[in-house]
Amino acid sequence: MAVNPRQAEHAITKEAQASSAIDHSRIGLSVAETAAIDRSSRGPVLLCFFLSIIWLLVGTVFGDISSFKFDRPDLLTSQPYFTFGRLRPAHLNVMVYGWASTAMFGVSLWLMPRLCRVQLKIPAVAMAGIVLWTIGVAVGVWLLLDGVSDGLEWLEFDHRSADPLMAAGAALVGASVWKTLLNRQVSHLYVSIWYVASSYPWFLIIFTAGNLPVYQGVESAAVNWFFAHNALGLWLTTINLGLIYYLMPKIIGRPVYSYWLSLIGFWGLALFYALNGMHHLIGGPIPSWMIATSITASIMMIIPVVAVGINQHMTIVGRFGAMRYSPALTLLVLAAMSYTAVSLQGILTALVSVNRITHFTHWTIAHSHLGLYMFVTLSLFGGIYYILPRLLGREWPSRNLIRAHILLVGFGMVLYVVALGIGGVLQGLHLLDANSSFEASVNATKPWLLMRSVSAIIITLGHVLFAVHIAWLWLLRDKTGPEQSPFFYVRPILVKSPTKVPGR
């Protein structure tokens, strides 16, 4: 079987039509009912995407300046709010809470009504939650640049002013998600519902626990990494896996390979991931049983990771040709592969023999970007490419901008991860060598840090193109039909290769 691109381009319906057909035949929704469900969440989702793009650009600027300071330490040192110690945590928090989390609010508010076959409940509450969350993030970033920080990684925002606003905002958005779930018109809960619905109580539990001002010393470090690791695994990961589990089968017109494997992936994540954070404190003054438990739980994560990887691969195998027509599918496949890669890398890094080399090096930064960007951000890019045309009623105006964006962010981040990964290992080996000076470890990383800055410029260009393209789509007045669409989100038609008849 082979995909004939010429036949596919003219014979395949655009993916929006395919999606409607799937909705009608498989879960009983008409085109009008699906449109009404999407309209119910339109306002909150568009607000989330608009705000998240602004945060993406702000966080990119902060990250670029932070990266450039490794090459030129005296860059922008005349003002205290441009110092590395303030810009770097501002970059991290803006990307995690401003860009990713806000976009995830939009994704979950769009997904849950569709999965539950009911219009979004209490959308005004969701809108209020989004506004409160945004104010909290803005206050936190402002105070960080002004020198006010709680001093804990991923928890730098002021716990007296910013954090209560963010907790209240997440609770209100979660209330809308759960109210929609409780009013569902389906008896069976698809796996995406499990992931999205569980994310909100999990986040509120770990965020509240991490910000309680009652811990000191070793206790504070342990709670810090309990939150930081679970913010990735029980918040950022869960909603994006739910998005991938929903869109990947929908775009290719095929059900998920195994419902049971999807449940193993969910419950394995819930069981093992919460205990992983202590492997960041190997070698620290932490009780040995906590370290041993964390290492064991990290190794056991291979069960849900392999289950999810097999399930996603078997779902799309034989349909990879659809990636040529669907930018959303392309990004979701890359994100799914990155989830498997970063999870296996995390298991490896939890081993003491590996951790003693990579700990406190740039390897950790490469590892975190493989997860936070290659998995989370690419997944959200794919979701936005799929969702926005449906909410705005028009197709993306430029095929070339989509391709350029994907190529720039993909190539830039691969360069980033490889450069910092190599530089981090060299740095760690020098630090372990008693005959090597600390200066030697710094010099070993210089060329790789320069490559990091180059990749940052490439990624920034991709982000600017993405924002410009969204603005272009937003400002379009005329709706485009299939004949003007730069991409067909499709179920690819597979045609038999012509058989050569002997003698002809």
C-alpha positions in Angstrom: 0.0 0.0 0.0 1.3 3.5 -0.8 0.1 7.0 -0.5 -0.4 8.8 -3.8 0.1 12.5 -2.9 -1.6 13.8 -6.1 -4.7 11.7 -5.5 -4.6 12.4 -1.8 -4.6 16.1 -2.2 -7.6 16.2 -4.5 -9.6 13.2 -3.2 -9.2 13.5 0.6 -11.7 15.6 2.5 -10.3 18.1 4.8 -9.8 16.9 8.3 -12.6 19.0 9.7 -15.1 17.1 7.6 -13.5 13.8 8.6 -13.7 14.8 12.3 -17.4 15.5 11.9 -18.0 12.1 10.3 -16.2 10.4 13.1 -18.2 12.3 15.7 -21.5 11.3 14.0 -20.8 7.7 13.3 -18.9 6.7 16.4 -20.2 8.8 19.3 -23.6 9.9 17.9 -22.9 13.7 17.5 -24.2 15.6 14.6 -22.2 18.3 12.9 -24.5 20.9 14.5 -24.1 19.4 18.0 -20.3 19.4 17.7 -20.4 23.0 16.6 -22.6 24.0 19.5 -20.2 22.3 21.9 -17.3 24.1 20.5 -19.1 27.4 20.7 -19.8 26.9 24.4 -16.1 26.9 25.1 -15.0 29.4 22.4 -14.6 32.4 24.6 -12.4 30.9 27.4 -10.3 28.9 25.0 -9.6 31.8 22.7 -8.7 33.9 25.8 -6.3 31.2 27.0 -4.6 30.9 23.6 -4.3 34.7 23.2 -2.7 35.1 26.7 -0.4 32.1 26.2 1.1 33.4 23.0 1.9 36.7 24.8 3.6 34.7 27.6 5.4 32.6 25.0 7.0 35.7 23.5 7.9 37.2 26.9 9.4 34.0 28.1 11.4 33.6 24.9 13.0 37.0 25.4 13.9 36.2 29.0 15.4 32.9 27.9 17.4 34.4 25.1 19.0 37.0 27.4 19.7 34.4 30.0 21.4 32.2 27.4 23.5 35.1 26.0 24.8 35.9 29.4 26.7 32.5 29.4 28.6 33.8 26.4 28.9 37.4 27.6 28.6 37.6 31.4 28.7 41.4 31.4 25.7 41.7 29.1 23.0 44.0 30.6 24.4 44.2 34.1 23.7 47.9 34.7 20.1 47.2 35.8 19.4 44.6 38.6 16.3 43.2 36.9 18.5 42.1 34.0 20.8 40.0 36.2 20.9 36.3 35.5 19.6 35.4 39.0 16.4 37.2 38.2 15.9 36.6 34.5 16.5 32.8 34.6 13.8 32.0 37.1 11.5 34.5 35.4 12.0 32.7 32.1 11.3 29.3 33.8 8.1 30.5 35.5 6.8 32.3 32.5 7.2 29.3 30.3 5.7 26.9 32.8 2.9 28.9 34.2 2.4 31.7 31.7 2.8 29.8 28.3 2.3 26.1 29.0 -0.3 26.1 31.8 -2.5 28.8 30.2 -2.5 27.0 26.9 -3.3 23.8 28.8 -6.3 25.5 30.4 -7.6 26.2 26.9 -6.9 22.7 25.7 -8.7 21.1 28.7 -11.7 23.5 28.3 -12.0 22.5 24.7 -11.4 18.8 25.2 -13.7 18.1 28.1 -17.0 19.2 26.5 -16.2 17.2 23.3 -15.4 14.1 25.3 -18.4 14.4 27.5 -20.8 15.3 24.6 -22.1 18.3 26.5 -21.6 22.1 26.4 -19.1 23.6 28.7 -20.5 24.3 32.1 -20.1 27.6 34.0 -17.8 29.2 31.4 -17.9 32.5 33.2 -16.2 30.8 36.2 -13.6 29.4 33.9 -13.0 32.9 32.5 -12.6 34.3 36.0 -10.1 31.6 36.8 -8.1 32.4 33.7 -8.0 36.1 34.6 -7.0 35.4 38.2 -4.3 33.0 37.1 -2.9 35.5 34.6 -2.8 38.3 37.3 -1.0 35.9 39.6 1.6 35.0 37.0 2.1 38.7 36.2 2.5 39.6 39.8 4.9 36.8 40.4 7.1 37.7 37.4 7.1 41.4 38.4 8.3 40.6 41.9 10.9 38.2 40.6 12.4 40.9 38.4 12.2 43.2 41.4 14.2 40.8 43.5 11.4 39.2 45.5 11.7 35.4 45.4 10.9 32.4 47.5 14.2 30.9 46.5 13.0 27.5 45.5 13.2 26.2 41.9 9.8 26.1 40.2 8.4 27.8 43.4 10.1 31.2 43.1 6.8 33.1 42.9 5.9 35.0 46.1 3.7 32.7 48.2 1.9 35.7 49.9 0.7 37.5 46.7 1.1 35.5 43.5 0.6 31.9 44.6 -2.9 32.4 46.2 -4.2 34.1 43.0 -2.8 31.2 40.9 -4.3 28.5 43.1 -7.7 30.2 43.0 -7.5 30.6 39.2 -6.6 26.9 38.7 -9.4 25.9 41.1 -12.0 27.9 39.1 -10.9 26.5 35.8 -10.9 23.0 37.3 -14.4 23.6 38.7 -15.6 24.3 35.1 -13.9 21.2 33.8 -15.3 19.0 36.6 -18.8 20.5 36.4 -18.8 19.6 32.7 -17.6 16.1 33.5 -20.3 15.6 36.1 -23.0 16.6 33.5 -21.6 14.3 30.8 -23.8 12.5 28.3 -21.6 9.4 28.0 -21.2 6.4 30.3 -17.8 5.4 29.1 -14.8 7.6 30.1 -12.2 7.8 27.4 -8.6 7.9 28.6 -8.2 11.6 27.8 -10.9 12.3 30.3 -8.9 10.5 33.0 -5.8 12.5 32.3 -7.4 15.9 32.0 -9.8 15.6 34.9 -7.2 14.3 37.3 -4.7 17.1 36.5 -6.6 19.7 38.4 -6.9 18.1 41.8 -3.3 16.8 41.5 -2.0 20.3 40.7 -3.8 22.0 43.5 -2.5 19.4 46.0 1.1 19.6 45.0 1.0 23.4 44.5 -0.5 24.0 47.9 1.9 21.6 49.6 5.0 23.1 47.8 4.1 26.6 48.9 3.3 26.1 52.5 5.8 28.3 54.5 6.4 25.7 57.1 9.4 23.8 55.8 13.1 24.5 56.6 16.4 23.0 55.5 16.4 19.5 54.3 12.6 19.3 54.6 12.3 22.3 52.3 14.6 20.7 49.7 12.6 17.5 49.7 9.2 19.3 49.4 10.7 21.5 46.7 11.6 18.5 44.5 8.4 16.8 45.4 6.6 19.7 43.7 9.0 20.4 40.9 9.1 16.9 39.6 5.3 16.4 40.0 4.5 19.7 38.3 6.0 18.0 35.2 4.6 14.6 35.7 1.2 15.2 37.3 0.3 18.5 35.6 2.2 19.3 32.4 2.4 15.6 31.3 -1.2 14.6 32.0 -3.1 17.2 30.0 -0.7 16.9 27.0 -1.0 13.1 27.0 -4.8 13.5 27.1 -4.5 15.9 24.1 -2.4 13.4 22.2 -4.7 10.5 23.0 -7.6 12.5 21.6 -6.2 14.1 18.5 -3.9 11.5 17.2 -6.6 8.8 16.6 -9.1 11.5 15.5 -6.9 12.9 12.8 -6.0 9.6 11.3 -9.5 8.2 11.6 -8.5 5.1 13.7 -9.3 4.2 17.3 -6.6 4.1 19.9 -4.8 0.7 19.7 -5.5 -0.5 23.2 -7.7 0.9 25.9 -6.1 -1.3 28.5 -2.6 -0.1 27.7 -3.8 3.5 28.0 -5.1 2.6 31.5 -1.8 1.0 32.5 -0.1 4.2 31.3 -2.4 6.4 33.4 -2.4 4.4 36.6 1.4 3.6 36.4 2.0 7.4 36.1 -0.2 8.0 39.1 1.4 5.3 41.2 5.1 5.8 40.5 5.7 9.4 39.4 4.8 11.1 42.7 7.8 9.4 44.3 10.4 10.3 41.7 11.5 13.8 42.8 14.1 12.7 45.4 16.5 11.5 42.8 17.4 15.1 42.2 18.9 15.1 45.7 21.2 12.1 45.4 24.3 12.9 47.3 22.5 15.4 49.5 21.7 15.2 53.3 18.5 13.2 52.6 17.6 9.9 54.4 18.9 7.0 52.3 15.4 5.3 52.3 14.0 8.3 50.5 16.7 8.2 47.8 16.3 4.5 47.4 12.5 4.7 47.2 12.8 7.5 44.6 15.3 5.5 42.5 13.1 2.5 42.6 10.0 4.4 41.6 11.9 6.1 38.8 12.9 2.7 37.4 9.4 1.4 37.7 8.3 4.3 35.5 9.4 2.2 32.6 6.0 0.4 32.9 3.7 3.3 32.1 6.3 4.8 29.7 6.5 1.7 27.6 2.8 1.2 27.7 2.1 4.7 26.4 4.9 4.4 23.8 3.6 1.1 22.4 0.0 2.3 22.4 0.7 5.5 20.5 3.0 3.9 18.0 0.6 1.1 17.2 -2.2 3.6 16.9 -0.4 5.5 14.1 1.7 2.8 12.5 0.8 2.6 8.8 -0.6 6.1 8.8 2.6 8.1 9.1 1.9 9.5 5.6 -0.8 11.7 7.1 1.9 13.8 8.7 2.5 15.3 5.2 -0.9 16.8 5.3 -1.5 17.6 9.0 0.9 19.9 10.9 -1.0 19.1 14.0 -0.3 15.4 13.6 3.3 16.1 12.8 3.8 18.0 16.0 1.8 15.5 18.1 3.9 12.6 16.8 7.1 14.4 17.6 5.8 15.2 21.1 4.8 11.6 21.7 8.3 10.4 20.7 9.8 13.1 22.9 7.7 11.9 25.9 9.1 8.4 25.5 12.6 9.7 25.1 12.6 12.1 28.0 11.0 9.5 30.3 13.6 6.9 29.5 16.4 9.5 29.9 14.9 10.4 33.3 15.0 6.7 34.4 18.6 6.5 33.3 19.6 9.7 35.1 18.1 8.4 38.3 20.7 5.7 38.5 23.5 6.7 40.9 26.3 5.8 38.5 24.9 8.2 35.9 23.6 10.8 38.3 27.0 11.4 39.8 28.2 12.6 36.3 25.2 14.6 35.2 24.1 16.2 38.5 24.6 20.0 38.7 25.6 20.2 35.0 24.0 21.5 31.8 22.8 17.9 31.1 19.9 18.6 33.5 18.9 21.7 31.5 19.0 19.7 28.3 16.9 17.0 29.9 14.3 19.5 31.2 14.0 21.1 27.8 13.5 17.7 26.1 10.5 17.4 28.4 9.2 20.9 28.7 9.7 21.9 25.1 10.0 18.8 22.8 7.1 17.1 24.6 4.9 19.8 26.2 5.4 22.8 23.9 5.3 20.8 20.6 2.1 19.1 21.8 0.5 22.4 22.6 1.6 23.8 19.2 -0.1 20.8 17.6 -3.3 21.4 19.6 -3.4 25.0 18.7 -2.9 24.2 15.0 -5.9 21.9 15.3 -8.3 23.8 17.5 -7.9 27.5 16.4 -9.4 27.0 12.9 -12.4 25.3 14.3 -13.1 28.1 16.8 -12.4 30.9 14.3 -14.1 29.2 11.3 -11.2 29.6 8.9 -8.1 27.8 7.8 -4.5 28.7 8.4 -3.6 31.2 5.7 0.0 30.1 5.0 1.4 26.7 4.3 4.9 28.1 4.3 4.7 29.7 7.7 3.5 26.5 9.2 6.4 24.5 7.7 8.9 27.2 8.6 7.7 27.2 12.2 7.9 23.5 12.6 11.3 23.3 11.0 12.8 26.2 13.1 11.5 25.0 16.5 12.3 21.4 15.7 15.8 21.9 14.5 16.5 24.6 17.1 15.5 22.4 20.0 17.4 19.3 18.7 20.5 21.5 18.5 19.8 22.8 22.0 19.4 19.4 23.6 22.4 17.8 21.9 24.7 20.8 22.6 23.8 21.0 26.3 23.7 17.2 26.7 27.3 16.9 25.4 28.5 19.9 27.2 26.9 18.7 30.4 28.6 15.3 30.3 32.0 16.9 29.6 31.4 19.3 32.5 30.5 16.5 34.8 33.6 14.5 33.9 35.8 17.4 34.6 34.1 18.1 38.0 34.7 14.4 39.0 38.4 14.5 38.0 40.5 15.5 41.0 43.3 16.6 38.7 41.0 19.0 36.8 40.3 22.5 37.9 36.9 24.1 38.1 38.0 26.5 35.4 38.6 23.5 33.1 35.0 22.4 33.6 33.8 25.9 32.6 36.0 26.1 29.5 34.8 22.6 28.4 31.3 23.9 28.1 31.9 27.2 26.3 31.5 26.0 22.7 28.4 24.1 23.6 26.9 27.1 25.4 27.6 29.1 22.2 25.6 26.5 20.3 22.8 26.9 22.8 22.6 30.6 22.1 22.5 29.9 18.3 19.7 27.5 18.8 17.9 30.0 21.0 17.9 32.5 18.1 16.5 29.8 15.8 13.8 28.9 18.2 12.9 32.6 18.8 12.4 33.1 15.0 10.1 30.1 15.0 8.1 31.6 17.9 7.8 35.0 16.1 6.5 33.3 12.9 4.0 31.3 15.0 2.7 34.5 16.7 2.5 36.3 13.3 0.6 33.5 11.7 -1.9 33.4 14.6 -2.4 37.1 14.3 -2.9 36.7 10.6 -5.5 33.9 11.1 -7.2 36.0 13.8 -7.6 39.1 11.6 -8.8 37.2 8.5 -12.4 38.2 7.7 -13.3 35.7 4.9 -13.8 32.1 5.7 -11.7 29.8 3.5 -13.0 26.6 1.9 -11.2 23.4 1.3 -9.8 24.6 -2.1 -8.0 27.5 -0.4 -6.8 25.5 2.6 -3.0 25.3 2.8 -3.2 22.0 4.6 -5.7 19.2 4.6 -6.1 17.6 8.1 -6.9 14.2 6.7 -7.5 10.6 6.9 -5.1 9.6 4.2 -6.3 7.5 1.3 -4.1 4.5 0.9 -4.1 3.2 -2.7 -2.5 0.0 -4.0 0.6 0.4 -6.0 0.0 -0.4 -9.7 0.7 -4.0 -10.4 2.8 -4.6 -13.5 1.1 -7.0 -15.9 3.6 -9.4 -17.5 4.1 -8.7 -21.2 2.9 -5.2 -21.1 
